[in-house]
Every structure is written in structure tokens, then in C-alpha cells.
Amino acid sequence: MNKSLILFVLILVSFSTIGQVRIKSSSPFISGVAGAAKVNFSGNNDQSPLSFVFGGSFGIPVPFVKNLYLYARTSYTSQSNFQSYYNSSYLNNQINLSEGFTEVNSSFSQLILNGGLLYNFILSDEFTLGINGGLTYMIVNQEAKLKYGRVISSIDNERIWGAFGGIIAEKRWEESNFATFAEAQYNYAESDAFYRPGALSAMNYTFGVRYYFARR
């Protein structure tokens, strides 16, 4: 995970730079994002598929604390009829499976709502590195079937609480209220799924455009 976060930072820092930043560091903003999500279903994160994710975020400056924002973010991802792997030691004992991971057919959708804080480190007139964290609220639908059709996991609009943390590398543009950024964010789900505690946690890798409501 650490290598992925470093890569996201280097992608934006490698962009060419022009002029001076014009955006106020205390300006509210809204953002749109799109990218890839990796949701943990099986207890073996290496077997979790990537899916398309999109969403948005906004920030409101905290009075009297420079570069600190109240931060909210939402994202949605879904995928149908893909192969994943469940740890058979967590399945119902009535199902006769060998030890290790067994292949299943899965479908899911996941809506994530984040609320917390964002703090920006100003690296230069154009580049900012932000860290964020807080509470996560998920709404999940998911179904998994064995090859012969038996349903071993079914979730219908389950509400799950958790926590999130992330990093944002941002580039602001001369004479514009807009900025571009890359974000890597981990959402931990406090799930009581019987096959593995922590299942349905998600890692999001997204790019986005941010609009600030005021400039210098």
C-alpha cells in the first residue's frame, strides 16, 4: 500500500509547473473524482478485483486553523458476475470444502460516505500534499455463490460503520479557480461478516478536478 501512495504523489509532482498559485488557502471547494476501487471480499486481498469508482467531495475551512478543512466525500462502485476467492475456513461447516481459498461468483455495489478532516501541507506555490481521515459509513449489497449455485453470502443494503484515511497530491493552476489532484484512500469496514472480520474494506485510487470558490 505504501508504494501505491508514493506513486500517486510522484505522478502529480512530475507535472510541469507554470506561474504562481492564485487560490486562497482558506477557500471552500468542491471536487469530482473517478478511478479504481479494490474491495476486500475474501480475506485474501491479493485476489480482490479492481472496479470503477466515481464520486465527489467538498471542504469547508476551519476558522482560525490555517490549511485545515472539514472534509466530506462520497463514492460509489459496483461490479457483477466476477470471480473471487473466499477463505473456506470461515464458511459454514455444512459446506464440504478443502482448506484454503475457494472460487466463487460474486456481485456487489458499495456506497461510501466519509466525514472528517483534511490538512494541507503547502509544498510550493502550485503543489499541495493533503492528509485526511475520519469516519466511514457504507451501504453494501453483495452476493457470492459457489460454482454449483449455492449462495454462501448475501448482503442487502447493509449499513456498516468504519474509518478512513488518505493522502492527496494536488496541483493548482495559474489564474484559475481549478486544481487537479490524485487521491489514495483506505476505508476500513467494521463488518461482522462471518467469513472474515474487516471484509468489505476498500482501497480507492482516484483522480479528480477541484473547484475553489475564491482566489487571491
N, C-alpha and C positions, 0 to 999 in steps of 0.2 A: 504493500500500500504506500509506503514512504517513497519508493521510486516513482510511482504514478503521480504523487503530489509534486515532486520535484520537477517532473517532466512538464506538468501543467504550468508551473511558474516559468520555466525556461522558454516555453512556446511564446508567451507574450513578451517577455523581456527581449527576445530576439527580434521583435518587430522594429522597423526603422522608426526614428523619432523625428518630429518636426515641431518647431516653435515652442511656446510656453503654454502651460495649463491656464484655462480661464474659468474653471468651475470652482465654485466655493466649496470648501471642505465641509461646511455646515449646511449644505443644501439637501433637502429631501430628494429622493429618487424613486423611480420605478424601473423594473427590468423585465425582459423576456429571455427565456433560456430554452435550449434544446440540446440533446446529446444522447448519452447511453447510460443505462442503469444495469447494475448487476445485483440481483436479488437472491439471497441465500434461501434455498428451499430444502436442501438435502442434508445439511451438516457437513458437506464437502464443498467448500466454496469454489474450489478449482473446477467443479462440474456445473457451476451455475451459469446460465446463458446470459448474453447481453441483449437488452431490449431498448427500443427507442423511448426516450422520456422527454417531456416538454413541460413548461410551466412559467412561473413568474415570481417576482419578489418586489418588495418595497422597503425603504428605510426612512426613518424619521430621526433627525439628530437629537441626542440627549442634551438638554440645556446645561451649560457650564462645564461640559466634559468634551474637550476637543477630540474630533475624529471618532467618537463613539455614537453608534446608532441603535435604536430599537429596530430589529430586523425580523421580517416575516417572509416566508417563502412557501410556495405550493408547487407540487409536481405530480404528474400522472404518467404511469406506464402500464402497458398490458402486453400479453403475448398468448397465443393459442396453439395448442397441439404441438408442443415441443418435448423433446426427451430430456429428462433429468434423472437424478440418482438419489435415492433415499437410503439412509443408513438402516439396514434391516434389523439391527439390534433394538431400534426404537419402535418397530412396528408391532401390531397386535400379535401375541403369541399364537393365536389360532391360524395365522398365515404361515405356512411352512416355507421359510426362506433360508438360504445359507447365510453365513456370516459375511459381513462387508456391505457393499452397496448394491442395490438392485435397481434396474432401469424401469422408469415409469413414464407415462404420458401425462403431461401437465398443461394446465391453462391457468392464467391468473390476471388480475388487474389490481393496481395499488395506487391509491391517492394518498399523498403525504402532505401534511400541513406542519410547518415549522414556525416556532416563535421564540425569539431570544435576542441576543446582542451581536453586533458586528463592530469590530475595532479595526481601523485602517492605519497601517504604517506607511507614511509618505516616503517613498524611496527617492523620488525626484519630482520635477515639475509635471511629469507626464505619467509616471508609473506609481501604482499603489499596491501594496500587499495587505490583504484583509484576512482576519480570522473571525470565525463566527461559531456560535454554539447556543444551545438551549434545549427546549422540549420539542418532542416529535409526537404527532398524532396521526395514525394511519387508519385508513379504511381499506380492507383487503377482501377480495374474492379469489378463491383458489380451489382447484380440484386436481387430484392426482389419481391415476388408475394404473393397476398392474397390466401387463401385456394381455392377459386373458379377460380384462374388463372389470375386475373388482376394484371399487373405489376404496382407497386407503386413507384419503384425506379430502375433506370438503369443508370449505370456509365460505360463509355467505355474509357479506357486509360486516365482517368482524372489526370491531374497534380496538386498536392496540396503541398503548402509550409507549414512549421511549425517549430517547435523547439524540441530539445530532451535534456534529462538529465538522467544520470545513475550513477551506482556505481558498481565497480568491486573488487572482492576479489580474490587475485592471490597467488598461491604457486609456488615458483621456486625450481628446483631440482638440487641436488649436481652434479657437473661435467657434466652438460648438458646445451645445449642452449634452452631447452624446459621448459615451465611452463604450469600449468593448472589453470583455473580460472572459476569463476561463475560471471555472469553479470545480473543485472536487469536494464532495460532501458525503459523510458517512452517517446513516440513520440507523440507530440501534433500536430494535423492536423487543420489548419485554413481553415476548409471546410465551403462552403456556402450551404451545403445540406439543403433542405427546412424543413426536419423533425427535425433537431436539430443542432445548431452550435456546432462545436467540434466533430461531428460524424467522424468516421474512425480513431480517435486517437487509438494508440496501446501500450500495455504494453508487453515487451518481457522479458522472463526469460530463459537464455541460459547458457550452459556450453561450455567450449572450450579449445583448446590447442594453445599455443602461442610459436612462434619460434623467438628467439633473434639472431641477426646476429653477435654479438661479446660477448666474455666473458672476465672476468678479467684474 
